[in-house]
């Protein structure tokens, strides 16, 4: 079974903030029951104390339920809980009048009067603060706070309170209700802001993938459009010449074969990212995208002097790892390190906020990267490295120590082998550029 710590780690940032906000308001209800109900009740006779504890406890539980439903409404999961808000307002008013009556007609003594006053101010303050969660406009929140304060002042006059005491009661309710209402409004604003930022990060990841798709589409169109048009024209010419039994038809088909082979090489270059294979640009782009998404990113190392094919393979690792940091997990810090040893190049991408089962290990992204790295005899390892940390490590041997490392990338072989080599990267590109749903 998954424990509380595991479930907490698997939550993303908005879910954690929402859980914290909900339990904060439940804790407010507990504060009301203990500090407003039980503590003052010790200054009252037993008969009065029992009623105060029961009524304040019921009011606190009603505030807790109303706060939970109101937060669901702010997130669009249910309708506005109007009945609960009205019921809470009525219950707050009735309990406040009962507390004033207890102060006026209850047991004598300074302690009893102070206890009744504490119950009165506390109940109205917590009631107004909870009602503020269920309204959307600031004017409505302000009207609710002022209404409770004015009602407290006016309601105390018929019960024999002198003018200064009634004014002091209204001010106390205004300050308490205003503070708790501000806390409620700020909590809702913060929760909505966190969800909006998370949606912005997801949109940024989608845009990054969409931009790469557009770049690939433009490059592929430039290569295939022109060459296929030439192939179609020369094939048609060869057909016409063959029907007339002209020997030039053979020359035209040889030319068609040459253009098709060139097209195959150009498409393979586009798919492998050779036209945008600058690893330095990929590292700078990763830092810019992650920083824009609110993730602290540190990039160390230089790609200068690396062969073009190694830069291309490692560039795809940086691009895919960056996309997964944006799309999955709950990262706050991310580090990208490029280290060149005597016989190999090591690229490490590590981020925090990753769940135990890292999403990059599922699907086609990891397989596609391993396929790309295998073309330069490279290896890829992606797994959690510590609690809450996930690391992607790519190692590629330098050509000097592996002279035959690029045979598969340069050996054309038979036409059938060349066709397979040209189709495989295209399939991997389509698989790894999937937009999250």
N, C-alpha and C positions, 0 to 999 in steps of 0.2 A: 504493500500500500504506500502511496505517496504521502509524505509528511507535510506539515504546514510550511516548512522551509522550502521544500521542493516546489510546492504549489505557488509560493510567493515568488521564487526565482523564475518560474515559467511565465509569470505575468509580465506584460509590457509596461512601459512607463505610465500611459493613461490609466490602465487597469489598477496599477499600484496607487496612483493618486486618488482614483475614485474610491478604492477600498479604504484608504486613509481618511478621506473626507467623510465617508459614511460612518466609520467607527468613531470619528471625532464627535459627530452629532449624537451618536449613541452614548458617548462618554459625557456629553453635556447633560443628557437626561439623567445619568447616574449622579452627576454633580448636583443637579437640582434635587434629586431625591434625598441625597445624604446631607448636603449643606443647607438646603432650603426647607426640607421636611423634617429629617431626623434631628439635626443639630438644634434648631430652635425649639423643637418639641420638648427638649429636656427642661426648659424653663416654664412649662405649662403643667397644670394638673394632669393626671393620667387620663381622665375622660376626654379632655380637650386634645391631649397629645396624640391619642390613638386616631382621632378623626383627622387631625392635621397630617399625620403620616400617611394615612390611607388616601386622602384627597390629593396630596402632593405627588404621591407615587403614581396614582392614576393619571394625573396631569403629565408627569414625566414620561410615562409609557405612551400616552397619546402624542406627545411631542416627538418621540422616537419614531413611531409609525408614520406620522405625517412627514417628518424629515426624509425618511426612506422613500416614500411615494413621491415627494416633491423632487428629489434628486432623479428618480426615474423619469419624471416629467421633463426636467431640464435636459436630459439626454435623449428625449424623444421616444421613450420606450412605453409610455402610457399617457393617458389623458391627464389634464390638470386635476388634481384631487380637490375639487371645490368643496365637496361635502366634508371632507376631513378638515379643510381650512376653516370652514364655517363652524364646524363642531369645536375645533380647537379655540377659535375666537370666543365662542359662547362660554365654553368651559373656563377659559382664562378669566373672562369677565365675572362669571359667577363666583369662582374661587377667590378672585380679588375682593369682591364685595363681602364674602364671608370672612376674609382676613381682616377687613376694616371693621366689620361688625364685632369680630372677636376682640379687636383692639379697644373698641368703644364699650362694649357691653360684657366683655369677658372678665376673667379674674383680675383682681387688682394687682398692682405691682409694676415696677419699672421693667423687670425682666420679661414679664408676660407681654407688656406693650411692645417692647423691642422685638420679641419673637414674632408677634403678629405682624409688625411692620416689615420685618425681614421676609416673611412669607409673602406678604402683599407685593413688595417690590420685586422679589425674585420670580414669582409666578408670572407677573406681567412682563418682566424682561425676557424670560425664556419663551413665553408664548409669542411675543412680538418677533423675537429672533427666528423662531421656527416658521411663523407665517411669512417672513421675508423670503424664505426658500421657495414658497409656492407662488410668488408673483414675479413677473418679468421686468416691469418698468420701475425705474428708480422713484418716480413720483408716487407710485403705489406703495413702495416701501416707506418713503417719507411720510405719506399720509397715515400709514398703519402705526408708525412710531409716535407721531404727533397725536393721533387719535387715542392711543393707549395712555399717553401722558395727560392729555386734557381730561379724558374720562376718569383717570385716577384723582386729579385735582378736584373736579366737579363732584365726583362720587363721595369724596371725603367730607364735603361741606355739610350735607344733610345728616351725617352721622355725628355732628358736633365738633368737627375739627375747626380750630380757629383759622383765619385766613393765612397767616404765615406758615402754619403747619401744613395746610392743604397745598400751598405753593411749593414748599419743600418736598412734599410727597410727589407732586407732579414732576419736579426737576429730577428727583431721584429715579423715577420711572423713565423719564426721557433719556437720562444718561445711560442707564442700564439697558433699556430696550434699544437705544441707538447703537451702543457698542456691539451687542449681540447681533443686531440686524446687519451692521456693517460686516461683521465676521461672516455671516451667512452669504451676503452678496459677494464678498471677496472670494469665498470658497468656491461658489458657483462659477465666478469669472475665471478663477485659476483652473478649475477642472475643464471648462470649455476651451480655455487657451491651450492646455496640454493636448487635448484631443485634436484641436486644429493644427498644432505643430506636428503631431504624429501624422495627420493626413497630408500635411505639406511635405513631410519626408517621404511618404509613400508616393506622392505625386512626383517628387524629384527623382525617385528611382524609376518610375514609369517613363519620365521624360528622357532620362539617360538611356534607357533601353530603346525608346522610340527614336531618339537621335541616331543611335548606332544602326538601327534598322534603315533609317532614311539614308545614312551614308553608304551602307552596303547596297541599298537599292540603286542609288545614283551611280556608284562605281560599276555595279553589275550591268546596269542599263547602258552605260557608256561603252563597255566592252562588248556585250552580247548584241546590242542593237546594231552597231556598225558592222560587225563581222558577220552576223547572221544575214544581214541584207546583202552583203557581198557574196556569201555562200549561196543564197537563193538565186541571185542573178547569174552567177557562174554555172550553177547546176542547171538552170533553165537553158543557158546557152549550150551547155554540153549535151542536153537532151536534143535540142534542135540540130546540133552538128552530128550527133549519132544517128538521127533519123535520115540525114542526108549522106550517111556513111563517110563523113569527113574525118580524117585522122586527128584533126585538132581537138576532137571531143576528149581524147585521152589526156591531152595537155591541160584542158580545163578541169577535168576531174582530179588530176594531180595537184592543181592549184587549190581546188576545193579542200583536198586532204590537208595541204599545208596550212591553209587558213584555219581549218578546224583544230589542228594541233596547236597552233598559236593561240587560238581562243581558249583552248583547254588550259594552257599555261597561264594565260592572263586571268582567267576565272579563278584558278587555284591561288594566284597571287592576291587577288581581291579578297577571297574567303579567308586566307591566312592573315589578312590584315597587313600585308607588306606595304600598302600605300599609306597606312597610318600606324606604322610599327615603331615610332619613336618612343622608346621606353621612358626617356626623360619627360616627354610630354604627358605620357600616361601617369607617371608619378606626380607631376604637378597638377594634373587634372583630378587625380584621386584626392589630393590634399584640398583643392578648392571645393570639390563637391561635398566632401565630408565636413569641412569647416562651415560651409553654407547650411548644412543640415544640423548644425549645433554639436558636432562631434569633434573633440580635440584630436587632431591628427598630427603625428610626428613622422616625417619622412627622412631617412638617412641613407647615404650611399649615392654613388654616381654610376650612370650607365655608359659613360664615355669609354670608347674602345671595344665595346662588345660587338660581335658580329650581328648583322641585320636579322638573321633567322632566330638567334637567341633573344634579341630584343623583342621580336614579334611574339614569340611564345610567352615570354615573361610579361609582356604588355597585356596579353589576354588574361593572364593570371591576376594582374593588378586590377584590370577592368571588372572581371567576374567577382573577385573578392570584394571590391568596393561596392558593387551592386548588391551583394548579399549582406554586407554590413548595413546598408541603407534599408534593404527590404525586410530583413529578418532581425531578430534579436532586439536588444535594448542598449545599444552601445553608447558609452560616454567618451571613452578613449579608444584610439586606434593607432597602431604603430606599423609603419612599413619600412623594412630594412632590406637593403640590397648590398650584399657582401661578395666581393670577388677574391677567391683564394687562388692558389697557384694552379690548380687544375679544374676548378669548377666555379660556378656562380650560384649563390644561394639567395633566394628571395623569401622573406618572411613577412606575413601579414597577420597581426594579432589584434584582437579586439575583446573588450569586456562586454558584459550584459548578454552573453549568449546562453540559451537554455542548454540543458544536459545533452539533448539530442539536437545537434546543430543542423539547421535546415539545409546547409550547403551540402551535407552528406547525402541528401536524398535528391532524386530526380536526375536530370541529364547534365547539369552544370559541371559537376565533378568529373564525370566520364568524358565530357568534351574537352576539359582542360588536360586531362591525362592523355587523350588522343593527340592533342596539339604538342604537348611536351615530348611524347614518344617520338615525334618526327625529328627531334634534336637530341634523342637519347636521354631526355630528362625524366625526372620522377616528381610525384606530387604526394604530399601527405597532409591531410586535413582532419583534425580531431580536437576535442577539448584538451587543453594542456594543464588546467588548474580549475578550481572552483569558480565558475562564472567567466572563464576565459576560453577563447577559441583561437586556434592558430592554423594558418595555412602556410606550408613550407614547400617551395619548389626548388629543386636542384638540377642544374644543367651542366654537364661537363664541357669544358672549353675545347675547341676543335684540335688544339695542339696535342692534347692527351688522348683524344679519341679521333684518329684520322678517318675512321669509317663511320663516324656517327651520323653523317648526313647522306648516306647512300640512298636511303629510302626517299629522301626529299629530292635527289637530283637524278636518280636512275629512272629513265623513262620506261625502259623495258618494252614489252609488247604493247600493241594498241589496247588490248583488253586490260592489261595492268594499268596503263595510263588512264583509261576511262574510270577504273575503280578508284585510283588515287585522286582523280579530279572530283569524283562524286562524294567521297567520304568526308572531306572538309566541309562541303556544302551542307551535307546532312547534319554534321556537328554544329555548324553555325545556326541552322534553323532550330535545332534542339536547344542550344544554350541561350538563344535570344528570346525565350518565352517571357511574355509580360505577365506579372502576377495578377491573379483575378481577385 
